[in-house]
Amino acid sequence: MRLSPAMRRGLGVTLVLAVLATTGKLIVPLAVQVTTDRGLLAETGVNVPLVLRLTALCAVGLLLTAACTSWVNVRLFQAAEAGLAQLRVRAFARVHALSTLTQNSERRGALVSRVTSDVDTISMFVQWGGMQLVLSSLQITAATVAMMVYSWQLTIVVWLAYAPMIVLAPRAQRALNVAYAQVRTRVGIMLARVSEAVVGAQTIRSYGAEQRTQHRLDEAIREHRNAAVRAQTFASLAFSSGVLLSGLALGAVVLIGTMLGIGGTLTVGQLLGFLFLVQLFTGPVQSATEVLNEMQNALAGWRRVISVVHTPLDVADPADPVHPGPRGPAGLELAGVHYAYPGGPPVLRDVSLTIPPGARVAIVGETGSGKTTIAKLLTRLMDPDAGTVRLSGVDLRDLARADLRERVVIVPQEGFLFNGTIASNVAYGRPGMTEAQVEQALTDLGLGPWLATMPDGVRTDVGQRGEALSAGERQLVAIARAYLADADVLVLDEATSAVDPGTEQRISTALTHLTAGRTSVAIAHRLSTAEAADLVVVVDDGQIVQTGAHHELLAAGGVYGRMHASWVSASS
């Protein structure tokens, strides 16, 4: 409730209305008792005017009861949706606040299910089961009080009939809790595999892995089905037990009530009224098993959502952020940096590096040497285990995330595009840009000729995940997006890999315009990037082993000399 304060708004008024709605349900048993004893079985004969008056009053009371019940429903629906919207927003915001490392440790489909289907499950319970739980609790209380007024003996009989359920309910609840937690887990796994199969459809077809993929998906669906069947079986047994006990309670009341009536303790009207009260009592008890079923499913979903909200942030905003200083080309510094991925060996060991403002830096090294980890630390996608990463002399951990993202932008190796047009994707990093401004940005980057080949110019639809464009064209859009973001520092994961020569030339030209007047750090897979850099940083086995200009390192030999010779040999 603390995470969704909107659920509590107006709760007092809603509960008062719920009490009125529940009290109104006692009208029928009371009317039946009075009508029978004083209207139909009166000593002077049937009192028709009394029967008509009581019937009319009963009808008015039931209409008011229905109005109160509807009002309770509407208020609960509004409060539930408002509160769950808050929960959904907080969970989604938390997912985005989690570091890349934390996100990668969890299946993306499972994260999506926590913000979507898990919250939907909670919504169904709060709106229907929660309302029923509130009204049923009040109805059971009101029915018990009214039954005590009529006959304390029969009230004890009713409660004794339900004693087994009261004793066994906690155990049933624990079993259902475990069962539905398993169901929600299986839903997350199933959604993750469905998402993976849809996104990777082209790769699956390319390798003829349709049957293997279908088998994995079938297995996830089967495990979800089995978990759901187990949970529903527990729920069905609980519901059947409630029906059985309700029948026993009603039969015992008829038998013992008749005996009390023969003995003169109860009138016919009182016994009939009591039987109606028993129905008011047993109805909620029977439905309680259904509510219990929904509640356990919702609680399992709630725990999964709350676990996201409560996941510790390993890359958190500082309590008192420091201003990063004036805009312009910024210097970067790593001082004594150590880093190891959770459960793994050290990836970086005592790394120190100074990058002057406005410099073009290339970081090179073999696969697994630690160069990509340096890029992630420079953009604070992760924090070092020891040491410091600074921007213009300020520790990145002291900067607000919003300030850092405004100053430092990363262009990944594969630019992700959102469903929409080229214009909307280019302007993503700087909302409010017009199509004319986007077109001018592409022209500034030397991409005007390429844009002219697009069927609708900047209005060309890029498709889902940008799949209407080639990989190289998606990268051009990502570069233009970074250009409009106008950051002080650019971190580039080699943008020219795996593209055709023509597109590579366009990308190289665009990057030249993009990095002009800015500090740039490129993770270089192709050493042509290193040749054009002001400073080359060579990383080997988690340490910086060489730094200097391309010609200096080439003359010095060592790791860079061997890498360059191997690259030239492979290129020729």
N, C-alpha and C positions, 0 to 999 in steps of 0.2 A: 504493500500500500504506500510505502514511502517512495518507491520508484514511480508510482502512478497516482499522484495526489488528486487528480481529477476524479478518481473513483469515489473519493470521500465527500465531494461537494454535494451539499443538499441531502446527505445521507440521513440526517435526523428527520427531515420532513418525509422522506421515503419510508422510513421505519414507522412513523406515525400512521401514514396511509396504509401500510401493510397490516398494522394492528387493527385498523378500522375494517379493512377488507376481510381479515380473518374472523373478527368478531361478528361480522355480518353473516358468516356462514352458520352461526349458531341459531339464526332466525328460523330456519326450517325445522330442526328438531324441536325447538320451543313451540313453534306454531303447531306442529303435529301433535305434541302432548296436550296443549291447551284445547285445540280444536276437538281432539278425541274425547278428553275427559269432560269438558264444559259445553262443547257444541253438539257432538254426536251421541255421547253416552250420558247426557245430563238427565237427572231424575225426572225432570218435567218433559223430557223428549228432546228431539233434535232442535237445537237453537239455530235456525237458519240465518237470522241477522248477524249473530256472533260469528258464525262460520264465514260469512261474506266479508265482515269487517276484518277478521284475522287474515283471510286470504288476500285482501287488498293491501293491508299493512305489510304482509309478507312480500308481496310483489314489489311494493315501493322499496322495502329494505333490500331486496335482491338486486334491484336496479342500481341503488346507491353502492351496494357491495361491488357490483360489476364495474361501475365507474371508478371506484377506488382501486380495484385490481388493475384495470387498464392504465390508470395513471401511474401506479407503481411500476408496471411493465415499461412504460415509456421512459420514466425517470431512470430506471435501472439500465435500459438500453443506452440511453444518452451518456450516463456516467461511465458505463463499461467501455463504450467505444472511445470516449475521450481519454480514459485512463490507459486503455490498451494502445491507443495511438501514441501516447507519451512513451509507453514501454517500448513500442516498436522503433520509435525515433531514437531513443536512448541506446537501444541495442545496436541499431544500424550505425549510429555515431561511434559507438565503442568499437565495432568491427573496423571502422576506418581509422580509429585512433591506435589500434594495435599495430605493433611493428610488423614489417614484412616477414620477419622470422617467425613470429607467433602465428600470423595468418597462414604461412606455408606449412606449419605443423598440423593444421586442421584441414580436413577436406572442405573445398569451397562449397560443394553442395550441402554439406552439413551446416556450414555457417548460414547459407541462404535459408535452409529449412528452419533455423532458429528464429529468424526475423519474419518468416512467412507462415509456414504451416503450424509451427509450435504456438505462435501468437494467435493464429486462427482457432486452434484447439482451446486455448484459454478463453477466447472471445465467446465461443459456443457455450462453454460452461458458465461463464459469468452472466451471460444474458439469459440462459435457460436454466441450467442446473443451479446456479447461484441464487436466482430468483426463487426457484422451487424450494431450495434449501431454507431460505429465510421464511417463506410463507408456510412451508411444512412444519418447521420448528414452532412457529406461532400457533399453527392449527392444532398440533399435538398438545401443546400447553393449554390452549383454550378448551379443547375437547376433554382433556383430563379434568380440568376444573369443573366443567359442566357435568361430567359424569359423576364426580364426587358429590355434587349437589343432589343428583338423582339417587345414586346408590353407591356408597363407598365399597360395599361387598363386591358388586359387579366390576367396579373400577379395579380392585385388586385382582380379580379374575383375568381381566384384559391384560394387565401388566405382567401377571405371571405367565400368560400365554406367550408373551414376547421376551421373557427372561432369557431363553436360549440365544435369541438373536443379540441381545444386549451383551451377553458374555462372549459370544463368538465374533462380534463385529470388529473389535480391534485386530484380531488375527486375520480376518478376511480383508481388512483394510491394508494390512502390511503385505499380504499376498498380492492384492491388486496393485499396490504401489510398485512392487518389484516387477510385476508383469507389464504394467503400462510404461514404466521407465524403459524396459526392453523394447517395447513397441516404438517409442519415440526415437530411440537410438537406431533401430532398424529403418525407420523412415528417413533419417538423415543419411544413412549409408546408401539406401536405395536412390535417393535424389542425387547424391554425389555421383553414383555410377551412371544414372541417366544423363546428367549434365556432361559427364566425361564422354559418353558415347555420342552425344549430339555434337559437342564442340569438336571432337576428334574424328568426325565421320569420314573426312577425306583420307586421313592417315589409315583409318581402319580398312577402308576400301582398297587403298593402295597396297596394303600388305595382306589382303585377303583374310583379315582377322574377324570377319563378321560372325562366324560361329563361336569363336572364343569369347568375343565381346558379348554375344547373345547369351552364352552360357553364364558369364559373370553377372549379367543383368538378371537372368532367370534365377540364379542363386540368391541374389539380393531380394528379389520379389518373393521368392519362396520363403526365405527366412523371415521377412516382414509378415507374410501371410501366417506362418506358423506362430509367430509371437502374438499376432492379433487374435488368432483363434484361441490360444491359451488364455489370453486375458479375457476374451469374451466368454470363454467356458467358465472361468471363475465367477464372472459377473452373472452369468445365467444361473449358476448354482445358488448364488446369493439371492437372486430375484425369486427363484422357485421356493427357496426356504421362506421368504417373506410371504408369498402367496399361501403356502401351507399353514403358516402360523396365523395368518389372517382368518383363514377358514376355521381353524381350531378355536380362535378367540370368539368368532361370531357364533359358532355352535354352542360353546360353553355358556355364552350370555343368554342365548335362547333357552337352553335347558335350565340353568340356575335361575334366570329371571322369571321363567314360568313358575318355578317352585316358590320363589319369593312372592309372586303375584297371588298364587293360591293361598299363601300364608297371610295375605293382606298387607304385606310390606310395600308392594308396588301396585300402582294402578295400571290399567291397560295402556293409557296414554303415556305414562312414564316409561313403561317398557318399550313402547314403540319409539318414543323420543330417544331413549338410551341406545336403541339399535341404530338409529340415524347417527348418533354421536360416535358409536363404534365405527361406522363407515367413515366418518370424518377423521377418526383416529387411525384406522388401518390403511386408508388410502395413502396418506403421506409415508407411513412406515413401509408400505410395499414399494412406493416410488423411490424411497430412500436408497434402495439398492441400485436403482438406475442412476440416481444422483451420485452415489458413491463411485459407480463405474465412470461417469463423466469427470468427477472430481479427481480421481486418480490419474486419468489421462491428462487432465489439465495441469495437475501438480507436476507430473513428469515433464510436460512442456514448459511449465513455469520455471522449474529448476534449471532446465537447459538454457532458457533465455537469460535468467538471472546469472547463471555461470558466465555468460558472455559479458554482461554488464559489470560483473565483479572480477573479471580477469585482470590481474595486475598489469599496468602499463610499464613495459620495460623501457619505452621511449616516451617519457611524459613531459608535459609542459612544466616549466619552473614556476614556483609560487610567486616569485618576484622577477619577472623577465627583465633582461638588460637590453637597452636599445642598441641595435647593431651599428649605429653611426650613419654618416652620410652615404648616399648612393654613389655608385661608380665601381670600376674594376676593384675587386677585393682580393686580398692575400689570404692564403690558406696555410695552415700549419698542423702537422702531426708531431706530437712530442711524446716519445716513450710509449707508443701504443702497442698494447697486447690484445689479442682477441682469439677466442675459441668458440666454435659453435657448440651448443649444449650437447654434452656427452661425447664430444669429439676432441681430437688433439689440437694444440695451438695452430691457428692459421696464420697469425701475424705475431712476430716476436720483436719487441723493442724497435718499432718502426718510428723513425723521426724524419720529417721532410718539411721543407719550407718552399712554398710556391709564391713567387712575387705577384703583385697585382698586375693584371693585364697579360700575364705570360700564357703561352700555349704549351701545355704539358702533355706528353704522351707517356702512359704507364704500360710497359710491356713485360711479358713473362710467359713462361709455359703455362698450360692449363693446370689449374690447381695451385698456382704459385702464391695466390692471395691478392692479385691486382683488383679483381671485382669486389672483394671484401673492402679494400681501401676506398673504392668508389662509394660503396654503401655507407661507410663511416663518414666520408666527406659530405654526404647528403643527409646524414643522420637518419637513415633508414634503420640503423642499429647504433648502439653506443659501445665504445671500447670497454673491455674488462678492466683495463688499466691504461693510464696515460690520458692525453687530452687532444681533442681536435678543435682548432680555433678558426674563426672567420674574422678577419680584420682584428685579430688579437682577442676576440671574445670567444669563450668556450661555447660550443654549440649547445651544450646542456643548459646554458643560461639564457638562450634565445627562445622567444615564443615561436611555436611551430609555424604560425602564420607569417611571422617576419622572416624565418628561415626559408620558407617556400617562396617568398617573394624575391629573396636575394639569390637563392640557389635552385637551379632547375636541372633535372636529369632528362636526357634524351635516350631512351632505352634502345637496345639493338633492334627490337621489333616494336614499332609505334602502334599503340592500341587506339583504335578509332571507335567512336560511339555511333550508334545508328542515327543517321541524319545526313546532312550535306557536307561538302568540303568546307563551306563557310562556317558552319556551326562547330565543326571539329577544330578548325584553325583558331577560332575565337574562344575555344573552351578555356584556355588559360587566362583570358582577359575578357570577361563578359561585357557586352554592350558594344562590341565592335560591329560596324556596319559591313555589308557585303563589299562596298567600295573600298573600305579600309583593309579588308582581308585581301582583296584583289591587289591593292597597292603593296601589301606586305609580300605577297608572292612575287610581284614584279621586282621589288627591292632585292629579293633573294635570287634573282635571275631565273625564276620559274615561270615567267610569262609565256614562253613558247610551249611549255608543257601544259599549262592551264588551257591554252588555246585548243589542245587536242581533246579536252574533256567535252562531252556532248552538251552539257548545260553550264559550263564554266564553273564558278564557285557554288552554283546551285546543284551540281551533280550529286546524286545520292550515292553514298559510299557503301550502303548495305550493312547487314548485321556484322559487327566487329570489323567493318571495313573490307569485307570479302569481295565487294564489287571492284576493288582496286588491286593491283599487284602489290607484292611485298615492298618493292622499291617505291611505288607511288604512295603507299601508306607511310613510308618513312619520310617522304617529301612533306606530307601533311603534318607529320609530327615535328619536323624541323621548323616549318612555318609557325606552328603552335608555340614552340619555344621562342621564336623570334618575337612574336607579339607579346609574350609574357615579359620580355625585356628584363631578364635577370642580370645580376652582376657577375654570377659565376655559372658556367655551363659544365656539366659533367656528361660526357658523351660515351656511351657504350658503342663500340665501333659500328658506325651507321652504314658503312659501305659493304659490309659482308653479305654474301649470298645474293647479290643483285647483278643484273646484266651490265656490260661495260657502259652502254649509253646512259642508263639510270645512275650508275656509279659516278659518271662525270657530272650529271645534274646535281647529285647529292654533294659531291665535293665542292662544286661552285657555290651551292646554297650554304654549306658549312663555312666556307671562307667568309661570306657576308655575315653569317650568324655570329661567328666568333670575333669579328672585328671590334676592337675596343672593349673586349670582355676578357676576364680570366676563363680559360677553358682547360679542362682535364679530360683527356680521351683515353679510354681503355682500348689500346691498339692491338688488334689481332693481325692487322696487316702492317708491315713495317714502313709502308709508304706514308702512313700517318706520322710515324716517328721521324721520318726524314724531314718533314715539313715543320716539326715542332721546335720551339725555342729550347725546351728542356726535355730530355728523355730520362725516365726513371725505370730502372731495371729491377724487377722483383723476382726473387728466386727462393723457393722453400720458406716463404713467410718473412723474408727479410729484404731490405733494399740493399743490393750489392753494387750497383753502379748508378751514377747520375752525371748528366752532362749533355752537351749538344751531340747531335748524330755523328758528326765527323770526328769529334773527340773520342767518343766511345768506340767508333769503328777503328780508329788508330790504336786505341788501348787494347783491343781484342777482348778476351774474357767472355763472359756469358753473352753479352750483346753481339760481339763479333761472331760467335758461333751461330746465334739465332739469325743474324742478318745473312750470313753465308748460306744457311739452310733455306731461308726464305727466297733468296735470289736463285738458288739451284732449283727450287720447286716451281718458281715462276717462269723459268726459262724453258 
